[in-house]
Amino acid sequence: MRAATGRPADTIGHSQGGLRIRWAPTYWPGLRGSVDDVVSPGTPGYGAVAGDPVRASSCAPARRRMSRGSAFLTALDAGDPTPGPVSHTGIHTRNDTVVVPCRTSVREGARSIELQDVCGIRLATRIGLVYDSMAFRLVRDALDRPGPADPARLPPGACLGDPHLPGVGAAEPGYAAAVVAPAAARAEPGTPGQTLERLLRSHVDFVLAHTRPTGLLVAEPDQLPEKERTAARQARREYPALRGRLFAVARPGTDAAEGRIAVSAVLTVVDNAPRTGRLGARPDPGERLVKIGLALLRAG
């Protein structure tokens, strides 16, 4: 890129991608003059607690590399964390359930920005950073201006308006989170029953954090553009089918069809509960929904 444009390259890496793009300027000093910016949304600069329990699992190499004390992070952080003239910007959110605690995204020498410090109430999760309009503005600020991103340079009212970046609808972040969170839950070791419970918890967390997208996906798909409507219908077919197969494994003697019925009943309860308006007034709504869901699964 440097050879083609005659200018230093800007690099962006989400989650573990932010660690990977640091590797080149760290261990190839000759490349530092070819990189202008390293921007890393949702990246654990010094490791994530969420990665620790699965460090020994061969099914989760990416999370092992992000866990505290991993060989990868030990090598990456052995020297200067921000070597050379490269500008480093980290963006993180308090709603991250993988990079835990989210403050591990803060890295010495980098400009570390917590989304909620810029916009007080912001529901973006780790996956949501990819779609969030404020995260998008901060990335553009880092790329378009000298040095790392600076929230003070953003225009007044930047936190208002559409929370999604241009070209992204309300359902797309929800659909992405609904795909990624279960994949992460399945990567962790455990019995089928434990995996089923983790999937339930990941879905409850998603629904409570994305009430509006869930409503669109479940109850109002006809209000979506054609592309998103097709994706929503596909998700509604695949989601119960996958969990139905897992339910059949966790409950020997139960066929996949019965599993889909049980799982569909749980999803109906969980997806619609936040829309009643009463759930928010109860303490620990997530735990209550998990208990109800597990009770339905066991009864099934």
N, C-alpha and C positions, 0 to 999 in steps of 0.2 A: 504494500500500500504506500509506503514511504517512497519507493522507487517510482511508482506510477503517478503520484500526485506532487512529489517534491515537498510534502509537508509531513510532520509527525502524525502518527495515527492515534485516534481516540479509541479506547477499548471499554466495553461494557460487559459485565458478567453478573448474572443473577445467582444468588445462593452460592453453591460450590463454584460456579463459573467465576465469581469474584475472586476466589482463591487461586484458580488456575491462571487468570490473566496477570496475577502478581508474580507468578513463577518466572516468566521470561525476564522482566527487568531486574529481578532479584539475582538470578544465576547467570544471566548473560549481560554483563555490564555494557558491552558494546551496543546493545539494543536500546539503552535508556534514552539516547538522543533521538530515537525513532518513535518514541511514545510520548504523547502530550498529556493525555488524561487516562486514569484508571477509575472507572465508576462502578461501584459494586452494591446494588440494592439487595437487602436481605442476606448478606454474607456474614458468617460468624468469624470475625477477625482472629479470635483466639480460641475457637472451638465452641461447640454447642453441647449443653448438658443433654439435650434430646438425643444426641448421637451415642452417648456413653453406653446405655443398656444393650445396644446392638453391635458394639464394636467387634465382638467375636463372631458375628453371624456372617457366613459367606454370602448370604442373600442381600446384604446391604453394604456393598463396598463404598458407595458414595457417602453414606452416613458414617461409616467407620473413619473415613478420611477427615470428616468434619468434627469428629469427637475430640475432646480435649486430650492432649498428650499423644495424639496419633503421630506416627512417623512422618507423615506428610506435613502436618502443621508444625511439628518440631523443627523440621528442616526449613520450612518457609519462614518461620519466625526466629531463626537462629541469629540473624544479623539485623541490619536496619530494615524496619518494616515498610519504609517508604523511600527506597534508595533513588538517588539521582534527581534530576529536575522534574520528574513526573508529578503531576497534580493528582492527588488521591481524594475521592469523595465516596463516603459510605452512607447509605440511606437505609434506615430500619424502622420497624413499626412495633408498637407495644403488643399488637395482636398476633405476633408470630408464635406459632405453636411448635415449630421445629427448631428454630434458632432460639433456644431457651437457656439462660435469660437473654432477652433481646439486646442487653447492654454488651454482650460479647461481640456485637457488631462494631463497637467502638474500637478504633485502632490508633495507637500512638502515631502521630505525624500526619494523620489523615483528617480531613474535615468530615466529622461524623454528625449526621443529621437525623434526629428522630422525627418521624412524620407528624406525630401528635404535638411536638414542640412548635411546629410551624402552623398547623391547623388543629386546634384543641381537640375537636371531636372528629376522629377519622377512623373508619372501621376497616381499613385495608389490612388484610392478612399478608403473610409472606408471599403467597401467590398473587394476592391482590396488588402488590407493589408494581407488578408488571403492567397492570391496567389502570392504576390510579393517576388522575390528572395532575395532582400536586407532585407525585414522584416523577412524572413525565416532565413537568416544568423544571424541577431541580436537575434532572439529567441534562435537559437542553441548556440550562444555565451553565453547567459545568463544561459542556462541549462547545458552546458558542462564545464563551468569554474567558479571559485569562484566569488561571488558577482554578481551585476547586469551586464547587457550587456554593452560592451564598444566598440564603433565603432573603436577606435584606435587599437584594437586587430585584426581587419579584414585585410586580405591580400591586397596588392596593386592591383588595378584594379577590386575590388569587385563590383563596380557599373557597370562594363561593362558586355557584354554578355547577355544571355537570361534574360529578366525582370521577368520571372515567375519561381516559385520554381520547383524543379525536379518533373517530371511526370505530369505537368500541361501544357496544350496547350493554344494557344492564344485565342481561342474562349470561354474557360470555365469561365474566369473572367467576360467576357462580358455577357454570358448567365446568370450567377448568379446575376449580377447587374440588368439585364433586368427583372428578377423575383422579386428581393427584393425591388427595388425602387418603382415600382407600388404598391406593397403591402403596403409600408409605406404611399404612397399618398392616398390610399383608406382608411387607418386607421384614417385619419384626418376627423373631422366633416365638414359638408357643404352640399350644394345642389348637385344633380347629375352633374349639369353643372360645378360647382366649382371643383368637383372631377375630371371631365373629363379634365379641364384645368390643374390641378395639375399633372395628368397622362401625359399630353402632355409635360409639362415643365420637368418632371422627365425623359422622354424619350429623349428630346432634350439635356438635360444636359449629359445623358449617351452617346449619339451618339458623341457629341463634345469631350468628355473625352476619348472615346474608338473608334477612327476612324478606326483603323486597325481591331480590332475584329468585328466591325459592317460590314466592307467590306467583311470579311470572312463569317459572318453569312448570309448576304443578297445576295452578288453577287458571292461569290466563295465557296459555301458549298462543292462542289466536291473536293476541295483541302484539306478538313479536314479528319482526321482519321474517321473510321466508327462510333465509339461511339459518337464523337462530331458532325458528320454529321447528325446522327439520332436526337440528341438533338436540333440541329439547325432547322431541318425540323419541329419538334414538336413545337418549339417556334414560328415559322412562321405561324403555324396553329392556335395555342392557342391565341397568342397575339392579332391579329385583331378581333377574335371572342369575346374575353372578352370585349374589348373596344367597339365593335359593340353593344353588349347588353347594356352597360352603355350609349352609344350614344342614343339608342332607348328610354331609360328612361329619359334622359336629354331633348330629343326632342320628346314629345308625338305625336303620329300619325306616327312615323317612325318605320318601322319594322326592325328586327334584320339584315335581308339581306342587306337592304339599309344602315344600320349603318356600317356593315362590309365594304361595298364599299367605304363609305366616309372615314372611318378610314384607310383603305388600301391606299387610295390616299394620305392621310396625311403622313403615314409612308413612302411611296415611296419618297415623296419630302424630308422629314427630313433625311431619311437614306442615300440618295444619294447626298444631298447638300454638305456635307463636302468633298466629293470626287471630286468636280469640280475644286478645287484648288483656287477658287476666294473668297470663303466665309471668309477665315481667314483675308483677307485684309479689310473687312468691319467692322465698329464699331458695337459692341453688336450683334454678329451673333446669339447668343441664342435667344435674344428678337425678332430679325427679323424672325427667324424660328417659334417661338411661334405665332407671329402675322399672318404669312402665314397659319400656321396650323389651327388657330382659324377661319380665314376667310374661309378656305375650309370646316371646320365642319359646320359653320353657313350657308354656301351656300348649303351644302348637306341637 
